[in-house]
Amino acid sequence: MIVLKIGGSLLEKGLNPTLVTDIKKVLETDRLIIVHGGGDEVTKIAEKLGKPQQFVVSPEGIRSRYTDEETVKIYTMVMAGKMNKETVAFLLSRGIPAIGLSGIDAALLKAKRKERLVIVDERGRKRIVDGGFTGKISQVDKKVIKLLAENGYVPVISSVAIGEKHELLNVDSDRAAAYIAGALSAEKIVFLTDVQGVFIEKKLVRKLSIEEAERLLPKMGAGMDKKVMASIEAVKMGVKEAIVAPGSVENPIIEAVNHRVGTVIAP
């Protein structure tokens, strides 16, 4: 089984036509689960609705959306609605039996709401703020995902989770993909993005061990740090390897799993 994370930037630009060919080839011999992003589209639509978005930075340098109650409603609308259904419609139009889900459906993704966040303000000082409606995934219910995949469907999952009090929660899509891959004991997880892989000091790195990835994490730019963190988590949960690869190349999945493009992160 392969878990494929498609970045929101790729969806907004339009999916690579050869990705469809790749998906069909994978489905001949394997099962495929897709998790998608869409954060930039959330920001764009929220601002059109008169809700400017706030972003915060953790002491580790990780940038994330501050999700208050109004924002989580917009996030759910865009991720579980627009981004998910447009992706499913595109795949269906190419003959791929996609079925759209969010982490809320059948409580696929359960998360614990973060009560407080430690952030670094503009002056470099640490502050504690209310956690809003951001969650940390605590459980993946794999039964429905496996049921669909084993019957020939391609689940397409958006990263909205359900909290302990049945509230909607924003969870990072890269890490959601990692947790899903870990729960399903996937052989590989592929993060398709709009860059060639992991760059350290402007040089593309083709392979990283878990230890190297953890050590080099502070040197990675915003966005890539989350993908590498998710890769580390997936491999620690038993996934054989994680690959961060470009989605714009010919046959991106096949090229990635054969280690001809991107960066491989493995034990």
Phi, psi and omega per residue, in radians:
M1 nan 2.424 3.110
I2 -2.086 2.332 2.986
V3 -1.782 2.214 -3.111
L4 -1.983 2.077 3.057
K5 -1.755 2.107 3.119
I6 -1.846 2.106 -3.119
G7 -1.186 2.596 -3.119
G8 -1.058 -0.561 -3.137
S9 -1.104 -0.628 3.110
L10 -1.208 -0.665 3.137
L11 -1.153 -0.684 -3.108
E12 -1.208 -0.585 3.129
K13 -1.369 -0.318 -3.052
G14 1.806 2.235 -3.059
L15 -1.166 2.495 3.077
N16 -1.027 2.170 -3.121
P17 -1.005 -0.565 -3.131
T18 -1.303 -0.212 3.043
L19 -1.113 -0.636 3.115
V20 -1.094 -0.783 3.094
T21 -1.018 -0.751 3.124
D22 -1.068 -0.809 -3.131
I23 -1.036 -0.760 3.132
K24 -1.104 -0.683 3.114
K25 -1.134 -0.751 3.130
V26 -1.064 -0.746 -3.083
L27 -1.179 -0.282 3.084
E28 -1.178 -0.510 -3.050
T29 -2.240 -0.161 -3.001
D30 -2.552 3.078 3.057
R31 -1.893 2.632 -3.053
L32 -2.341 2.328 3.048
I33 -2.070 2.307 3.130
I34 -1.941 2.323 2.989
V35 -2.099 2.360 -3.085
H36 -2.103 2.732 3.051
G37 -1.705 -2.743 -3.139
G38 2.618 0.370 -3.075
G39 -1.041 -0.678 -3.128
D40 -1.145 -0.640 3.113
E41 -1.186 -0.643 3.058
V42 -1.027 -0.823 -3.134
T43 -1.058 -0.793 -3.088
K44 -1.091 -0.820 -3.096
I45 -1.249 -0.674 3.097
A46 -1.030 -0.733 -3.132
E47 -1.194 -0.625 3.063
K48 -1.122 -0.528 3.127
L49 -1.490 0.073 3.112
G50 1.427 0.433 -3.139
K51 -2.142 1.473 3.118
P52 -1.013 2.476 -3.080
Q53 -1.631 2.486 3.101
Q54 -1.901 2.474 3.089
F55 -2.176 2.490 -3.119
V56 -2.155 2.775 -3.122
V57 -2.114 2.269 3.128
S58 -1.375 2.888 3.084
P59 -1.015 -0.407 3.111
E60 -1.462 -0.042 3.114
G61 1.586 0.166 -3.124
I62 -1.482 2.165 -3.124
R63 -1.620 2.347 -3.135
S64 -2.582 2.829 -3.140
R65 -1.314 2.357 2.994
Y66 -1.487 2.092 -2.975
T67 -1.926 1.722 3.026
D68 -1.519 -3.063 -3.017
E69 -1.124 -0.709 3.131
E70 -1.175 -0.689 -3.133
T71 -1.138 -0.680 -3.110
V72 -1.157 -0.513 3.082
K73 -1.207 -0.730 3.096
I74 -1.169 -0.746 3.118
Y75 -0.993 -0.804 3.136
T76 -1.131 -0.756 3.138
M77 -1.018 -0.781 -3.077
V78 -1.339 -0.820 -3.035
M79 -1.281 -0.876 -3.103
A80 -1.410 -0.337 -3.138
G81 -1.759 -1.573 -3.001
K82 -0.948 -0.994 -3.044
M83 -1.148 -0.740 -3.096
N84 -1.169 -0.852 -3.042
K85 -1.265 -0.591 3.065
E86 -1.141 -0.685 3.113
T87 -1.144 -0.796 3.124
V88 -1.071 -0.779 -3.132
A89 -1.066 -0.713 3.111
F90 -1.076 -0.828 -3.116
L91 -1.137 -0.715 3.106
L92 -1.073 -0.673 -3.117
S93 -1.164 -0.323 3.113
R94 -1.787 0.220 3.059
G95 1.443 0.290 3.115
I96 -1.752 2.180 -3.057
P97 -1.323 1.208 -3.092
A98 -1.431 2.593 3.053
I99 -2.386 2.209 -3.043
G100 -1.513 2.376 3.117
L101 -2.431 2.743 2.894
S102 -2.051 2.954 3.100
G103 -1.138 -0.242 3.124
I104 -1.338 -0.622 -3.058
D105 -1.081 2.164 -3.088
A106 0.973 0.389 -3.107
A107 0.908 0.823 -3.139
L108 -1.058 -0.714 3.136
L109 -2.079 1.920 3.033
K110 -1.723 2.462 -3.099
A111 -2.435 2.722 3.070
K112 -1.752 2.174 -3.136
R113 -1.152 2.341 3.120
K114 -1.392 2.042 -3.082
E115 -1.245 -0.644 -3.130
R116 -2.436 2.636 3.047
L117 -2.112 2.416 2.992
V118 -1.687 2.104 -3.113
I119 -2.179 2.889 3.049
V120 -1.940 2.152 -3.093
D121 -1.438 -3.095 -3.074
E122 -1.059 -0.431 -3.141
R123 -1.577 0.036 3.134
G124 1.483 0.204 -3.133
R125 -1.656 2.509 3.086
K126 -1.381 2.398 3.107
R127 -2.367 2.678 3.038
I128 -1.886 2.212 3.138
V129 -2.202 2.839 3.086
D130 -1.043 2.456 -3.050
G131 -1.262 -0.248 -3.136
G132 1.103 -2.448 -3.092
F133 -2.030 0.856 3.038
T134 -1.851 2.472 -3.102
G135 -2.254 2.804 3.010
K136 -1.960 2.176 -3.066
I137 -1.067 2.264 -3.135
S138 -1.959 -0.392 -3.098
Q139 -2.767 2.451 3.020
V140 -2.023 2.131 3.071
D141 -1.577 1.821 -3.000
K142 -1.490 -0.115 -3.002
K143 -1.049 -0.871 -3.092
V144 -1.170 -0.715 3.133
I145 -1.051 -0.818 3.140
K146 -1.135 -0.714 3.138
L147 -1.011 -0.798 -3.141
L148 -1.185 -0.826 -3.104
A149 -1.094 -0.710 -3.114
E150 -1.231 -0.270 3.105
N151 -1.837 0.350 2.979
G152 1.600 0.030 3.129
Y153 -1.560 2.778 3.046
V154 -1.955 1.770 3.090
P155 -1.125 2.328 3.088
V156 -2.082 1.931 -2.905
I157 -1.977 2.314 3.036
S158 -1.739 2.630 -2.970
S159 -1.582 1.065 2.937
V160 -1.943 2.241 -3.086
A161 -1.946 2.946 3.098
I162 -1.958 2.356 -3.077
G163 -1.522 3.122 -3.104
E164 -1.145 -0.424 3.089
K165 -1.838 0.393 3.122
H166 1.104 0.491 3.058
E167 -1.534 2.712 3.084
L168 -1.352 2.387 -3.126
L169 -2.329 2.441 3.026
N170 -1.430 2.153 3.023
V171 -2.184 2.548 -3.113
D172 -1.071 2.313 -3.044
S173 -1.207 -0.595 3.105
D174 -1.133 -0.768 -3.119
R175 -1.282 -0.534 3.035
A176 -1.071 -0.752 3.109
A177 -1.076 -0.709 3.135
A178 -1.099 -0.778 -3.132
Y179 -1.160 -0.668 3.096
I180 -1.127 -0.776 3.116
A181 -1.065 -0.741 3.123
G182 -1.124 -0.760 -3.123
A183 -1.133 -0.595 -3.114
L184 -1.535 -0.006 -3.059
S185 0.920 0.785 -3.136
A186 -1.110 2.606 3.100
E187 -1.295 -0.689 -3.103
K188 -2.459 2.674 2.929
I189 -2.213 2.270 -3.114
V190 -2.050 2.163 3.077
F191 -1.759 1.833 3.089
L192 -1.518 2.240 -3.060
T193 -2.418 -3.053 -3.087
D194 -1.723 0.262 3.044
V195 -2.195 2.993 -3.004
Q196 -1.358 -0.247 -3.106
G197 2.642 -2.688 -3.131
V198 -1.565 2.187 3.107
F199 -1.900 2.317 3.013
I200 -2.125 2.113 -3.090
E201 0.890 0.821 3.059
K202 1.193 0.221 3.107
K203 -2.029 2.325 3.111
L204 -1.228 2.227 3.105
V205 -1.749 2.207 -3.040
R206 -1.541 -0.473 -3.132
K207 -2.589 2.443 3.109
L208 -2.391 2.412 2.955
S209 -1.418 2.919 3.092
I210 -1.000 -0.778 -3.107
E211 -1.093 -0.757 3.121
E212 -1.132 -0.739 -3.133
A213 -1.077 -0.744 3.135
E214 -1.143 -0.691 -3.116
R215 -1.202 -0.642 -3.054
L216 -1.571 -0.087 -3.065
L217 -0.897 -0.759 -3.124
P218 -1.097 -0.329 -3.105
K219 -1.563 -0.037 -3.101
M220 -1.617 2.568 -3.077
G221 -1.297 2.949 3.110
A222 -1.058 2.367 -3.093
G223 1.714 -0.959 3.109
M224 -1.205 -0.571 3.138
D225 -1.042 -0.656 3.134
K226 -1.194 -0.661 3.130
K227 -1.152 -0.694 3.138
V228 -1.243 -0.701 3.059
M229 -1.022 -0.778 3.131
A230 -1.122 -0.671 3.099
S231 -1.076 -0.774 3.125
I232 -1.064 -0.798 -3.134
E233 -1.086 -0.762 -3.116
A234 -1.073 -0.810 -3.123
V235 -1.147 -0.665 3.096
K236 -1.155 -0.429 3.101
M237 -1.516 0.050 3.036
G238 1.948 -0.089 3.069
V239 -1.181 2.373 -3.017
K240 -1.133 -0.689 3.105
E241 -2.785 2.665 3.062
A242 -2.046 2.457 -3.104
I243 -2.269 2.168 3.036
V244 -1.745 2.034 -2.944
A245 -2.461 2.781 3.131
P246 -1.333 2.369 3.137
G247 -1.543 -0.071 -3.039
S248 -1.626 -0.171 -3.090
V249 -1.391 2.882 3.077
E250 -1.120 2.305 3.131
N251 0.863 1.111 -2.999
P252 -1.094 -0.633 -3.116
I253 -1.227 -0.868 -3.117
I254 -1.059 -0.751 3.127
E255 -1.091 -0.690 -3.127
A256 -1.202 -0.851 -3.068
V257 -1.205 -0.367 3.062
N258 -1.628 0.157 3.043
H259 1.082 0.533 3.108
R260 -1.618 -0.279 3.049
V261 -2.427 2.862 3.006
G262 1.388 -2.932 -3.118
T263 -2.112 2.227 3.136
V264 -1.707 2.272 3.066
I265 -2.056 2.079 -3.030
A266 -2.539 2.901 3.120
P267 -1.011 nan nan
